[in-house]
Amino acid sequence: MIEIVFFDAGDTLLHPHPSFAGLFSQVCAESGVSIAPEQVQEVQDRLAPHLIDLAEDTGVKNPSFSDEDSRIFWGFLYRRFLKEWGIEDDVLAEALRTKFSDRSSYMLFDDVLPVLQRLQEDGYRLGLISNFEGWLEERLVELEVGPLFDTSVISGFVQIEKPDPRIYELALERAGVEPERAVHVGDSPRLDVAPARSVGMHTVLIDRVSRYPDLDTATIKSMEELPPLVSKL
């Protein structure tokens, strides 16, 4: 029987507002560069599964561990996005990094709060396992969901990042629960599904835009599908 449901944060609970593509386009427009949200979305869909590999050239393995590493890592990725349109503009890349590093730029997906509340009402504890800078905790409090989490393990605090399975082991230890009684919900096969499975947890992939149609794990497109799925585990 499942006791606790852990969640990833970025693109699982939270998203850039109004969307990654919309915010990216907005920042570009403010700098006099016209890139439509649809163009950004096309590039995001194409590059998203490969972003970790693309960023290996930065030499930064753990971007959430320090402000400097975060600046280098994300600056590289935004320059890589701009390169898709033949744009080489370090000032614009820095403007994008600054906007996407501002916690006020992030909001909950509409389906998150009702499902978190329902899971609690059904008797499940809630947890958080996320590669994120420390400000994530403050943003979750501002969005009035922080207190819902019984256990929170954020890489910027614990200095362990996914896909290192130790971050999952630490979360289980803090929660005082055996892995077979825990579920982890996230949006990345590499960062969420594989390492959580490796320590014995159940896994659910939330794939809101159908990036991974053939993955061998329980998959949902909306959080609304999660409570009945968890009840069957």
Contacts in CASP RR format, 6 or more apart in sequence:
PFRMAT RR
TARGET T0000
AUTHOR 0000-0000-0000
METHOD contacts of the structure
MODEL  1
MIEIVFFDAGDTLLHPHPSFAGLFSQVCAESGVSIAPEQVQEVQDRLAPH
LIDLAEDTGVKNPSFSDEDSRIFWGFLYRRFLKEWGIEDDVLAEALRTKF
SDRSSYMLFDDVLPVLQRLQEDGYRLGLISNFEGWLEERLVELEVGPLFD
TSVISGFVQIEKPDPRIYELALERAGVEPERAVHVGDSPRLDVAPARSVG
MHTVLIDRVSRYPDLDTATIKSMEELPPLVSKL
1 181 0 8 1.000
2 124 0 8 1.000
2 181 0 8 1.000
2 182 0 8 1.000
2 183 0 8 1.000
2 202 0 8 1.000
2 230 0 8 1.000
2 233 0 8 1.000
3 124 0 8 1.000
3 125 0 8 1.000
3 177 0 8 1.000
3 181 0 8 1.000
3 182 0 8 1.000
4 124 0 8 1.000
4 125 0 8 1.000
4 126 0 8 1.000
4 127 0 8 1.000
4 150 0 8 1.000
4 151 0 8 1.000
4 175 0 8 1.000
4 177 0 8 1.000
4 181 0 8 1.000
4 182 0 8 1.000
4 183 0 8 1.000
5 119 0 8 1.000
5 124 0 8 1.000
5 125 0 8 1.000
5 126 0 8 1.000
5 127 0 8 1.000
5 182 0 8 1.000
5 183 0 8 1.000
5 185 0 8 1.000
5 226 0 8 1.000
5 230 0 8 1.000
6 126 0 8 1.000
6 127 0 8 1.000
6 128 0 8 1.000
6 129 0 8 1.000
6 151 0 8 1.000
6 171 0 8 1.000
6 182 0 8 1.000
6 183 0 8 1.000
6 184 0 8 1.000
6 185 0 8 1.000
6 196 0 8 1.000
6 201 0 8 1.000
7 13 0 8 1.000
7 126 0 8 1.000
7 127 0 8 1.000
7 128 0 8 1.000
7 129 0 8 1.000
7 130 0 8 1.000
7 184 0 8 1.000
7 185 0 8 1.000
7 186 0 8 1.000
8 129 0 8 1.000
8 130 0 8 1.000
8 184 0 8 1.000
8 185 0 8 1.000
8 186 0 8 1.000
8 187 0 8 1.000
8 188 0 8 1.000
8 191 0 8 1.000
8 192 0 8 1.000
9 128 0 8 1.000
9 130 0 8 1.000
9 132 0 8 1.000
9 136 0 8 1.000
9 140 0 8 1.000
10 106 0 8 1.000
10 130 0 8 1.000
10 132 0 8 1.000
10 187 0 8 1.000
11 187 0 8 1.000
11 208 0 8 1.000
12 185 0 8 1.000
12 186 0 8 1.000
12 187 0 8 1.000
12 192 0 8 1.000
12 206 0 8 1.000
13 108 0 8 1.000
13 109 0 8 1.000
13 112 0 8 1.000
13 140 0 8 1.000
13 145 0 8 1.000
14 106 0 8 1.000
14 107 0 8 1.000
14 108 0 8 1.000
14 109 0 8 1.000
14 139 0 8 1.000
14 143 0 8 1.000
15 106 0 8 1.000
15 107 0 8 1.000
15 108 0 8 1.000
15 109 0 8 1.000
16 22 0 8 1.000
16 23 0 8 1.000
16 24 0 8 1.000
16 100 0 8 1.000
16 105 0 8 1.000
16 106 0 8 1.000
17 23 0 8 1.000
17 105 0 8 1.000
17 106 0 8 1.000
17 107 0 8 1.000
19 37 0 8 1.000
19 41 0 8 1.000
20 40 0 8 1.000
20 41 0 8 1.000
20 44 0 8 1.000
21 37 0 8 1.000
21 38 0 8 1.000
21 40 0 8 1.000
21 41 0 8 1.000
21 44 0 8 1.000
22 37 0 8 1.000
22 40 0 8 1.000
23 99 0 8 1.000
23 100 0 8 1.000
23 105 0 8 1.000
24 35 0 8 1.000
24 37 0 8 1.000
24 40 0 8 1.000
24 81 0 8 1.000
24 96 0 8 1.000
25 35 0 8 1.000
25 36 0 8 1.000
25 37 0 8 1.000
25 39 0 8 1.000
25 40 0 8 1.000
27 92 0 8 1.000
27 95 0 8 1.000
27 96 0 8 1.000
27 99 0 8 1.000
28 34 0 8 1.000
28 35 0 8 1.000
28 92 0 8 1.000
28 96 0 8 1.000
29 35 0 8 1.000
30 95 0 8 1.000
31 89 0 8 1.000
31 91 0 8 1.000
31 92 0 8 1.000
31 95 0 8 1.000
33 87 0 8 1.000
33 89 0 8 1.000
33 92 0 8 1.000
35 85 0 8 1.000
39 85 0 8 1.000
40 81 0 8 1.000
43 81 0 8 1.000
43 84 0 8 1.000
44 81 0 8 1.000
45 209 0 8 1.000
45 211 0 8 1.000
47 54 0 8 1.000
47 80 0 8 1.000
47 81 0 8 1.000
47 84 0 8 1.000
48 211 0 8 1.000
49 211 0 8 1.000
49 212 0 8 1.000
51 77 0 8 1.000
52 190 0 8 1.000
52 191 0 8 1.000
54 77 0 8 1.000
54 80 0 8 1.000
55 63 0 8 1.000
55 73 0 8 1.000
55 76 0 8 1.000
55 77 0 8 1.000
55 80 0 8 1.000
57 76 0 8 1.000
58 72 0 8 1.000
58 73 0 8 1.000
58 76 0 8 1.000
59 72 0 8 1.000
60 69 0 8 1.000
60 72 0 8 1.000
60 73 0 8 1.000
61 161 0 8 1.000
62 69 0 8 1.000
62 155 0 8 1.000
62 159 0 8 1.000
62 161 0 8 1.000
63 69 0 8 1.000
63 70 0 8 1.000
63 72 0 8 1.000
63 73 0 8 1.000
63 74 0 8 1.000
63 161 0 8 1.000
64 70 0 8 1.000
64 131 0 8 1.000
64 132 0 8 1.000
64 133 0 8 1.000
64 134 0 8 1.000
64 154 0 8 1.000
64 155 0 8 1.000
64 156 0 8 1.000
64 161 0 8 1.000
65 155 0 8 1.000
65 156 0 8 1.000
65 159 0 8 1.000
65 161 0 8 1.000
67 133 0 8 1.000
70 101 0 8 1.000
70 133 0 8 1.000
71 97 0 8 1.000
74 97 0 8 1.000
74 100 0 8 1.000
74 101 0 8 1.000
75 93 0 8 1.000
75 94 0 8 1.000
75 96 0 8 1.000
75 97 0 8 1.000
78 92 0 8 1.000
78 93 0 8 1.000
78 96 0 8 1.000
78 97 0 8 1.000
78 100 0 8 1.000
79 88 0 8 1.000
79 90 0 8 1.000
79 93 0 8 1.000
81 96 0 8 1.000
82 88 0 8 1.000
82 89 0 8 1.000
82 92 0 8 1.000
82 93 0 8 1.000
82 96 0 8 1.000
99 105 0 8 1.000
101 133 0 8 1.000
103 135 0 8 1.000
103 136 0 8 1.000
103 138 0 8 1.000
103 139 0 8 1.000
103 142 0 8 1.000
106 139 0 8 1.000
107 143 0 8 1.000
108 143 0 8 1.000
108 145 0 8 1.000
109 208 0 8 1.000
109 223 0 8 1.000
111 222 0 8 1.000
111 223 0 8 1.000
111 224 0 8 1.000
112 145 0 8 1.000
112 223 0 8 1.000
113 144 0 8 1.000
113 145 0 8 1.000
114 223 0 8 1.000
114 224 0 8 1.000
115 223 0 8 1.000
115 224 0 8 1.000
115 226 0 8 1.000
115 227 0 8 1.000
116 126 0 8 1.000
116 145 0 8 1.000
116 148 0 8 1.000
117 148 0 8 1.000
118 227 0 8 1.000
119 126 0 8 1.000
119 226 0 8 1.000
119 227 0 8 1.000
119 230 0 8 1.000
120 126 0 8 1.000
120 148 0 8 1.000
122 227 0 8 1.000
122 231 0 8 1.000
124 230 0 8 1.000
125 150 0 8 1.000
125 151 0 8 1.000
125 175 0 8 1.000
125 177 0 8 1.000
126 148 0 8 1.000
126 149 0 8 1.000
126 150 0 8 1.000
127 149 0 8 1.000
127 150 0 8 1.000
127 151 0 8 1.000
127 152 0 8 1.000
127 171 0 8 1.000
127 175 0 8 1.000
128 140 0 8 1.000
128 149 0 8 1.000
128 151 0 8 1.000
128 152 0 8 1.000
128 153 0 8 1.000
128 154 0 8 1.000
129 153 0 8 1.000
129 162 0 8 1.000
129 167 0 8 1.000
129 168 0 8 1.000
129 171 0 8 1.000
129 184 0 8 1.000
129 196 0 8 1.000
130 136 0 8 1.000
130 153 0 8 1.000
130 154 0 8 1.000
130 155 0 8 1.000
131 155 0 8 1.000
131 161 0 8 1.000
131 162 0 8 1.000
131 191 0 8 1.000
132 154 0 8 1.000
132 155 0 8 1.000
132 156 0 8 1.000
133 156 0 8 1.000
134 154 0 8 1.000
134 156 0 8 1.000
134 157 0 8 1.000
136 154 0 8 1.000
137 146 0 8 1.000
137 152 0 8 1.000
137 154 0 8 1.000
137 157 0 8 1.000
140 146 0 8 1.000
140 149 0 8 1.000
141 147 0 8 1.000
146 152 0 8 1.000
150 175 0 8 1.000
151 171 0 8 1.000
151 174 0 8 1.000
151 175 0 8 1.000
153 167 0 8 1.000
153 170 0 8 1.000
153 171 0 8 1.000
153 174 0 8 1.000
155 161 0 8 1.000
155 162 0 8 1.000
155 167 0 8 1.000
158 167 0 8 1.000
158 170 0 8 1.000
160 166 0 8 1.000
160 167 0 8 1.000
160 170 0 8 1.000
161 167 0 8 1.000
162 168 0 8 1.000
162 188 0 8 1.000
162 191 0 8 1.000
162 192 0 8 1.000
162 195 0 8 1.000
163 190 0 8 1.000
163 191 0 8 1.000
163 194 0 8 1.000
163 195 0 8 1.000
164 195 0 8 1.000
165 195 0 8 1.000
165 198 0 8 1.000
165 199 0 8 1.000
167 195 0 8 1.000
168 179 0 8 1.000
168 184 0 8 1.000
168 195 0 8 1.000
168 196 0 8 1.000
168 198 0 8 1.000
168 199 0 8 1.000
168 201 0 8 1.000
169 199 0 8 1.000
172 178 0 8 1.000
172 179 0 8 1.000
172 182 0 8 1.000
172 199 0 8 1.000
172 201 0 8 1.000
175 182 0 8 1.000
179 199 0 8 1.000
179 200 0 8 1.000
179 201 0 8 1.000
180 200 0 8 1.000
180 201 0 8 1.000
180 202 0 8 1.000
182 201 0 8 1.000
182 202 0 8 1.000
183 201 0 8 1.000
183 202 0 8 1.000
183 203 0 8 1.000
183 204 0 8 1.000
183 230 0 8 1.000
183 233 0 8 1.000
184 192 0 8 1.000
184 193 0 8 1.000
184 196 0 8 1.000
184 201 0 8 1.000
184 202 0 8 1.000
184 203 0 8 1.000
184 204 0 8 1.000
185 192 0 8 1.000
185 203 0 8 1.000
185 204 0 8 1.000
185 205 0 8 1.000
185 206 0 8 1.000
185 226 0 8 1.000
186 192 0 8 1.000
186 193 0 8 1.000
186 203 0 8 1.000
186 204 0 8 1.000
186 205 0 8 1.000
186 206 0 8 1.000
187 205 0 8 1.000
187 206 0 8 1.000
187 207 0 8 1.000
187 208 0 8 1.000
189 205 0 8 1.000
189 212 0 8 1.000
189 215 0 8 1.000
189 217 0 8 1.000
192 203 0 8 1.000
192 205 0 8 1.000
193 203 0 8 1.000
193 205 0 8 1.000
193 215 0 8 1.000
193 217 0 8 1.000
196 202 0 8 1.000
196 203 0 8 1.000
197 203 0 8 1.000
197 217 0 8 1.000
202 218 0 8 1.000
202 233 0 8 1.000
203 217 0 8 1.000
203 218 0 8 1.000
204 217 0 8 1.000
204 218 0 8 1.000
204 219 0 8 1.000
204 220 0 8 1.000
204 226 0 8 1.000
204 229 0 8 1.000
204 230 0 8 1.000
205 212 0 8 1.000
205 215 0 8 1.000
205 217 0 8 1.000
205 218 0 8 1.000
205 219 0 8 1.000
205 220 0 8 1.000
206 219 0 8 1.000
206 220 0 8 1.000
206 221 0 8 1.000
206 222 0 8 1.000
206 223 0 8 1.000
206 226 0 8 1.000
207 213 0 8 1.000
207 215 0 8 1.000
207 219 0 8 1.000
207 220 0 8 1.000
207 221 0 8 1.000
208 221 0 8 1.000
208 222 0 8 1.000
210 221 0 8 1.000
212 219 0 8 1.000
218 229 0 8 1.000
220 226 0 8 1.000
220 229 0 8 1.000
END
